[in-house]
Structures are given as structure tokens and as C-alpha cells.
Amino acid sequence: MNTSSNSAPAIDIQGVHKAFRRNQVLRGMNLQVERGKTFAFLGRNGAGKTTTIQLLLGLLNRDEGAIRVLGHDPEQQPLEVRSNVGYLAEDQTMYGWMKCSDILRFLAPFYPTWDHDLALTYAKEFEVPLQTKIKHLSKGQNVRLGLVLALAHRPELVILDDPALGLDPIMRKQFNRDLITHLQGEGRTIFYSSHLLYEVEPVADEVAILKDGQIVRQAETEQLRADVKQIVLNRQSAALIYEQLSVLDHRPDGDDVAFTVEGAEAALETLQREGAEHRVVDLNLDEIFEAYVTGDSSFSPLTQEVPV
């Protein structure tokens, strides 16, 4: 494994702006990923996830700000970045007329650190049919071949852009199992952009949530689950206590109100101090993500009305 600028974060994005004509996609985005982490990069369609990844790979130029990938500027040093990064996308295209074995040999000269024996080992472990033409591969086989190609040059950082999106549930689970076995076990840094939040949750050490071109929350997965909870209150207590809570979302829960709050520990201390009866509900990553990107925090304690 390469060891360039080992003291630097794997990914460091500072104040980055990117627009396409009048469409401002990234708005002063800040993000840092430590080495050795499996990092989930979450956002709705159009939030700027793929644009961010293209900036990291040097495929796009930023308008403002600074980016470092493994200590390199991808805009100024794209070859250094790509030689140390493995990349796999959901819509990755390969030469359909080639056999799988052919593309392994074809790509080898582009990477000084390409390890053909390792590529063959991965192909066997991932059950890639080497003598089959790429155009005849199933969706699952195509994703697994892409993973072989992304790993054979022993990259320090692996960037995955929704690679399992088109797979059935069993294949997605198998893909994530391969991810854990072959990447986390080797201490690689994994930057994983995905819509399949309930499947990212078991493998992600840390998550960042992108909304409107900015990171609205970055935290370790366990810390995020501990910090964001749903608290169910009767409407009278909700009206009295609402302004003391950091509310991300609210919704009716029978005759009660369910607030999704961040800063759960402080919120529970407030509720106990006020003597407000309440019930706490743990949330999964999908529910937390939804609260940050689509939540409605505009509860009206005066009318005690909660929109459905």
C-alpha cells in the first residue's frame, strides 16, 4: 500500500463551491475524512454527491475552495490522486467486447502498482467469470468485476458511488460483505456514497449528510444514533417545551407529538427538569437522514397544530 502524506487526512474539503451555470451545487462545503475509516456520504438525488466525487478525482474543477486527496490537489495532481484511489460507480461502463481476463491485462499498464496476482485472487473470491465477455455479465457480476478493477492496484482510498444501487437485496448484502472482508480488514479508507442507508449503517464508521450543497451533519455512526432521538410528548408538554429543544422534525403520534431532536442528552435533561412525561424512540440511520434533509421543525406551540 502506498504511504503518501500519511499525516494528512484521506479527504480534506474546505470551503468548496461548484456551480453549473446558474445551478449552485456546492455552497462552501467542508468535509474531512480520516484515514482508515469507512465513511458514508449521504444525500438525496441532486444534492451534489457525484459532483463532489468528480471533484475528488480531478474530473471537475472547483470554483472556489481547497481540496486535498491523500495530500494531493486533484485539480493540479490528478494522476497522483488516481494512482492511489480505486473508484467504482453504479453506472460504470467497460468494454463489452472484452473478456474479463482481457480487461485485467488491459488496465495493468495504467497503474504502476497494479498487482495482477491480486487481481486474479479477487476475481476468484468474487466469483468473476474470467473467460466471459463483459457484455454477457449479470448486473452482480459486473459490479464485482468493477470492484476487482478498483482494488487491483492496492489503492489507499476506495471511492464507491452508489455501486450496489442496481443489485437485488441478496447481491447488495454480498457486496457489502465483500467490502468489509477485503477493505476494512486491510485498513483501507472507504468513501461510500449510497442511497441504501439501512445497508450502509452496519459498515459505516462515520457519516456525513449533504443538503443544499453543504454538510449539515458529520459524526461517527454510533454518536449520531446516540445524539438524534425521537421524543414523544403530549401536546400540552410539547407546546411548553418546544423552544428548549433542538428540533429537526415533528409529526403527530396519535394524540401526542413526536419530535425528532438532536442533542438528545440535553433534551432529556430538560424534559426531566420540567417534569414532562415523555417516551424516547431510537432511530435508524435512514430515519435520522430523513429528519435532516426533509424534516419540518416549524411546530407552532400557540395553535398546537401539527401538519400531517
C-alpha positions as CSV (number, residue, x, y, z in Angstrom):
1,M,0.0,0.0,0.0
2,N,1.3,3.5,-0.8
3,T,2.1,5.9,2.0
4,S,2.0,9.3,0.5
5,S,1.5,12.1,3.1
6,N,0.4,9.7,5.8
7,S,-0.2,12.6,8.3
8,A,-2.8,14.2,6.0
9,P,-6.5,13.2,6.1
10,A,-7.6,10.9,3.3
11,I,-10.0,13.6,2.1
12,D,-10.0,17.3,3.1
13,I,-12.5,19.7,1.5
14,Q,-12.5,23.3,2.7
15,G,-15.0,26.0,1.6
16,V,-15.6,24.4,-1.8
17,H,-18.1,26.0,-4.2
18,K,-19.2,24.5,-7.5
19,A,-21.8,25.8,-9.9
20,F,-23.0,24.7,-13.4
21,R,-24.1,28.0,-14.9
22,R,-26.8,29.3,-12.6
23,N,-27.2,26.0,-10.7
24,Q,-25.1,26.3,-7.5
25,V,-24.4,22.7,-6.5
26,L,-21.9,23.0,-3.7
27,R,-22.0,26.1,-1.4
28,G,-18.9,26.4,0.8
29,M,-18.8,22.7,1.5
30,N,-16.4,21.5,4.3
31,L,-15.6,17.8,4.9
32,Q,-12.8,15.8,6.3
33,V,-12.3,12.0,6.2
34,E,-9.6,10.4,8.4
35,R,-7.6,7.5,7.0
36,G,-8.7,4.0,7.7
37,K,-12.4,5.0,8.1
38,T,-15.4,3.6,6.2
39,F,-17.2,6.8,5.5
40,A,-20.8,7.1,4.4
41,F,-21.6,10.2,2.2
42,L,-25.3,10.7,2.3
43,G,-27.6,13.0,0.3
44,R,-30.7,13.0,-1.8
45,N,-30.6,12.8,-5.6
46,G,-29.2,16.1,-6.9
47,A,-27.6,17.1,-3.5
48,G,-24.1,17.1,-5.0
49,K,-22.7,13.7,-4.1
50,T,-21.5,12.8,-7.6
51,T,-20.2,16.3,-8.2
52,T,-18.2,16.0,-5.0
53,I,-16.7,12.7,-6.1
54,Q,-15.8,14.1,-9.6
55,L,-14.0,16.9,-7.8
56,L,-12.1,14.5,-5.6
57,L,-11.0,12.5,-8.7
58,G,-9.9,15.6,-10.7
59,L,-12.7,15.1,-13.3
60,L,-14.1,18.5,-12.5
61,N,-12.5,21.8,-11.3
62,R,-13.9,23.6,-8.3
63,D,-14.9,27.3,-8.5
64,E,-13.6,28.2,-5.0
65,G,-12.1,26.5,-2.0
66,A,-9.4,23.8,-1.5
67,I,-9.4,20.0,-1.9
68,R,-6.8,17.5,-0.9
69,V,-7.0,13.8,-1.5
70,L,-4.2,11.8,0.2
71,G,-2.3,15.1,0.5
72,H,-2.6,15.9,-3.2
73,D,-4.7,18.5,-5.0
74,P,-6.8,16.6,-7.6
75,E,-7.0,19.6,-9.8
76,Q,-3.2,20.1,-10.0
77,Q,-2.1,16.5,-9.5
78,P,-4.9,14.2,-11.0
79,L,-2.5,11.4,-11.9
80,E,-1.1,11.2,-8.4
81,V,-4.6,11.1,-7.0
82,R,-6.0,8.5,-9.4
83,S,-3.0,6.2,-9.0
84,N,-3.7,6.0,-5.2
85,V,-7.6,5.8,-5.5
86,G,-9.8,3.0,-6.5
87,Y,-13.2,4.1,-8.0
88,L,-16.4,2.2,-8.6
89,A,-19.7,3.7,-9.7
90,E,-23.1,2.3,-10.2
91,D,-23.2,3.2,-13.9
92,Q,-19.6,2.2,-14.6
93,T,-19.1,1.2,-18.3
94,M,-16.5,-1.2,-19.5
95,Y,-15.6,-2.6,-23.0
96,G,-18.3,-5.1,-23.6
97,W,-16.4,-7.0,-26.3
98,M,-13.5,-7.8,-23.9
99,K,-13.4,-10.9,-21.7
100,C,-13.0,-10.2,-18.0
101,S,-9.4,-11.6,-18.2
102,D,-8.7,-9.2,-21.1
103,I,-9.7,-6.1,-19.2
104,L,-7.4,-7.1,-16.2
105,R,-4.4,-7.2,-18.6
106,F,-5.6,-4.0,-20.4
107,L,-5.7,-1.9,-17.3
108,A,-2.5,-3.1,-15.8
109,P,-0.1,-0.7,-17.6
110,F,-2.1,2.4,-16.4
111,Y,-1.2,1.7,-12.8
112,P,2.4,1.3,-11.6
113,T,1.2,-0.5,-8.5
114,W,-1.1,-3.0,-10.4
115,D,-0.8,-6.5,-8.9
116,H,-2.1,-9.0,-11.4
117,D,-1.9,-11.9,-9.0
118,L,-4.0,-9.9,-6.6
119,A,-6.5,-9.2,-9.4
120,L,-6.8,-12.9,-10.1
121,T,-7.2,-13.6,-6.4
122,Y,-10.0,-11.1,-6.1
123,A,-11.6,-12.4,-9.3
124,K,-11.7,-15.9,-7.8
125,E,-13.0,-14.7,-4.4
126,F,-15.7,-12.5,-6.0
127,E,-16.6,-15.3,-8.4
128,V,-15.9,-13.2,-11.6
129,P,-16.0,-15.5,-14.7
130,L,-12.8,-14.5,-16.3
131,Q,-13.5,-16.2,-19.7
132,T,-16.9,-14.5,-20.1
133,K,-17.3,-11.3,-22.2
134,I,-18.2,-8.3,-20.2
135,K,-21.4,-7.7,-22.2
136,H,-22.7,-11.1,-21.1
137,L,-22.2,-10.5,-17.3
138,S,-25.1,-10.2,-15.0
139,K,-25.5,-6.9,-13.0
140,G,-24.0,-8.5,-9.9
141,Q,-21.0,-9.9,-11.8
142,N,-20.4,-6.5,-13.4
143,V,-20.3,-4.8,-10.0
144,R,-17.9,-7.5,-8.7
145,L,-15.7,-7.1,-11.7
146,G,-15.7,-3.3,-11.1
147,L,-14.6,-4.0,-7.6
148,V,-11.7,-6.1,-8.7
149,L,-10.6,-3.3,-11.1
150,A,-10.9,-0.8,-8.3
151,L,-8.7,-2.8,-5.9
152,A,-6.1,-4.5,-8.0
153,H,-3.6,-1.6,-7.8
154,R,-3.8,-1.6,-4.0
155,P,-5.3,1.9,-3.5
156,E,-5.1,3.7,-0.2
157,L,-8.6,5.2,-0.8
158,V,-11.6,3.5,-2.4
159,I,-14.4,5.7,-3.6
160,L,-17.8,4.0,-4.2
161,D,-20.5,6.0,-5.8
162,D,-23.8,4.0,-5.3
163,P,-22.2,0.9,-6.8
164,A,-24.8,-1.5,-5.4
165,L,-27.9,0.6,-6.5
166,G,-29.0,-1.8,-9.3
167,L,-28.5,-5.0,-7.4
168,D,-31.1,-7.2,-5.7
169,P,-31.1,-7.3,-1.9
170,I,-29.1,-10.5,-1.7
171,M,-26.5,-9.2,-4.0
172,R,-26.3,-5.9,-2.1
173,K,-25.7,-7.8,1.1
174,Q,-23.0,-9.9,-0.5
175,F,-21.4,-6.8,-2.0
176,N,-21.2,-5.1,1.5
177,R,-19.8,-8.4,3.0
178,D,-17.1,-8.3,0.4
179,L,-16.5,-4.6,1.2
180,I,-16.0,-5.5,4.9
181,T,-13.8,-8.5,4.3
182,H,-11.5,-7.1,1.7
183,L,-11.3,-3.4,2.6
184,Q,-11.9,-2.8,6.3
185,G,-9.8,-5.8,7.2
186,E,-6.9,-4.2,5.3
187,G,-7.3,-0.8,6.9
188,R,-8.3,0.9,3.7
189,T,-10.2,4.2,3.6
190,I,-13.6,3.8,2.0
191,F,-15.7,6.7,0.9
192,Y,-19.1,5.3,0.2
193,S,-21.9,7.3,-1.4
194,S,-25.2,5.5,-1.3
195,H,-29.0,5.7,-1.1
196,L,-29.2,2.3,0.6
197,L,-28.9,3.7,4.1
198,Y,-30.1,0.7,6.0
199,E,-27.3,-1.3,4.4
200,V,-24.6,1.3,4.8
201,E,-25.4,1.6,8.5
202,P,-23.7,-1.7,9.6
203,V,-20.5,-0.9,7.8
204,A,-20.0,2.9,8.2
205,D,-17.7,4.2,10.9
206,E,-18.8,7.8,10.2
207,V,-21.4,9.6,8.2
208,A,-21.8,13.0,6.6
209,I,-25.2,14.3,5.4
210,L,-25.2,16.7,2.4
211,K,-28.1,19.1,1.9
212,D,-28.3,22.0,-0.4
213,G,-24.6,21.9,-1.2
214,Q,-23.5,21.9,2.4
215,I,-22.7,19.3,5.1
216,V,-25.4,19.6,7.7
217,R,-24.1,16.9,10.0
218,Q,-21.0,14.8,10.3
219,A,-20.5,12.3,13.1
220,E,-19.5,8.8,13.9
221,T,-22.4,6.5,13.3
222,E,-22.8,5.4,16.9
223,Q,-22.5,9.0,18.1
224,L,-25.2,10.1,15.6
225,R,-27.6,7.4,16.8
226,A,-27.0,8.4,20.4
227,D,-27.4,12.1,19.7
228,V,-30.6,12.1,17.5
229,K,-33.7,10.6,19.0
230,Q,-37.4,10.8,18.7
231,I,-39.2,12.1,21.8
232,V,-43.0,11.6,22.1
233,L,-44.9,14.2,24.3
234,N,-48.5,15.1,24.9
235,R,-49.4,18.3,23.1
236,Q,-49.5,20.5,26.2
237,S,-46.0,19.5,27.2
238,A,-44.9,19.9,23.5
239,A,-46.1,23.4,23.4
240,L,-44.4,24.3,26.7
241,I,-41.0,22.7,25.9
242,Y,-40.7,23.0,22.1
243,E,-38.4,26.2,22.2
244,Q,-36.0,24.5,24.6
245,L,-35.3,21.6,22.2
246,S,-33.2,21.4,19.0
247,V,-36.0,20.0,16.8
248,L,-35.2,18.6,13.3
249,D,-38.7,17.2,12.6
250,H,-42.1,16.7,14.1
251,R,-45.2,14.7,13.4
252,P,-48.4,13.6,15.1
253,D,-48.3,10.4,17.1
254,G,-51.9,9.6,17.9
255,D,-52.9,12.4,20.4
256,D,-49.3,13.2,21.1
257,V,-46.5,14.9,19.2
258,A,-43.3,13.2,18.1
259,F,-40.2,15.5,18.0
260,T,-37.0,14.3,16.3
261,V,-34.3,16.2,18.1
262,E,-30.5,16.4,18.1
263,G,-28.7,16.9,21.3
264,A,-30.8,14.1,22.9
265,E,-28.9,14.0,26.2
266,A,-29.5,17.7,26.8
267,A,-33.1,17.4,25.6
268,L,-33.8,14.6,28.1
269,E,-32.3,16.6,30.9
270,T,-34.6,19.4,30.0
271,L,-37.6,17.1,30.0
272,Q,-36.7,15.7,33.4
273,R,-36.2,19.1,34.8
274,E,-39.6,20.3,33.6
275,G,-41.2,17.1,34.8
276,A,-42.6,16.4,31.3
277,E,-43.8,12.9,30.7
278,H,-42.2,11.5,27.5
279,R,-41.2,8.4,25.6
280,V,-37.9,8.0,23.8
281,V,-37.7,6.2,20.4
282,D,-34.3,5.1,18.9
283,L,-33.9,5.9,15.2
284,N,-32.0,4.1,12.5
285,L,-29.7,5.9,10.0
286,D,-32.5,6.2,7.4
287,E,-34.8,7.9,9.8
288,I,-32.1,10.3,11.0
289,F,-31.1,11.1,7.4
290,E,-34.8,11.8,6.6
291,A,-35.1,14.2,9.6
292,Y,-32.1,16.2,8.5
293,V,-33.0,16.5,4.8
294,T,-36.8,16.7,4.7
295,G,-37.7,17.4,8.4
296,D,-40.1,20.1,9.4
297,S,-39.1,21.9,12.6
298,S,-41.7,24.7,12.4
299,F,-44.0,23.4,15.1
300,S,-46.5,26.1,16.3
301,P,-46.9,25.9,20.1
302,L,-49.6,28.6,20.0
303,T,-52.0,26.6,18.0
304,Q,-50.6,23.2,18.8
305,E,-51.2,22.2,15.3
306,V,-49.0,19.5,13.7
307,P,-49.2,19.2,10.0
308,V,-49.7,15.7,8.7
